[in-house]
């Protein structure tokens, strides 16, 4: 049974690769010089693999070379707003402290 499953998933993998190759070929025939974004998408999709019975592909919209934005000033403004709210509403501050202490007690 395991051998049959393996052969079936290998057959499925070949069929999927054939399908993706046809799709890529069709796209390439439509546009000999794809845009930078299209080329990036094709390169990412070429990295798709079949693992543990599932197709895995990197995320198209996530550029690994894109630097992250510095949002420290926004985070600090939010923190100050939360602290003001907690100081203005002691009952909420107590609930907040109880939850946070529970996290600390649990080792989170």
PyMOL commands that set and color helices and strands:
alter all, ss='L'
color gray80, all
select helices_A, chain A and resi 2-30+36-45+72-88+90-105
alter helices_A, ss='H'
color red, helices_A
select strands_A, chain A and resi 49-51+54-56
alter strands_A, ss='S'
color yellow, strands_A
deselect
rebuild
show_as cartoon
